[in-house]
Amino acid sequence: MKIYHNPRCSKSRKGLQYLEEKGCTFEVVKYLDEGISETELAELIAKSGKSPFDFVRQHEQQYKDEFKGKILSDEEWIKVLVKNPRLLHRPIIVNGDKAVLGNPPENIDAVL
């Protein structure tokens, strides 16, 4: 199991804490520091059953300034998220062939 985590984000920290409280073994991926590839992100999104746009933090100022109202393909949104990882919702928890956005933390139960 992996958690794509931003230590500076309270919601991401809550997701990490939720996994710890459940006694899960997992790898922490600090995607802001380590980066994330288009292929890796596309795989995560596919495992979630959601669209790339569902992973965009639409309340971020950068989204409002640069992307709000734009019609982009799924591939284009993936490129945007890879180039602008702060726009990526977090945490993302992956377990095998399933992935989920861990906000709220109870969502994580779907992949446990």
Secondary structure, 3 states (H helix, E strand, C coil): CEEECCCCCHHHHHHHHHHHHCCCCCEEECHHHHCCCHHHHHHHHHHHCCCHHHHECCCCHHHHHHCCCCCCCHHHHHHHHHHCHHHECCCEEEECCEEEECCCHHHHHHHC
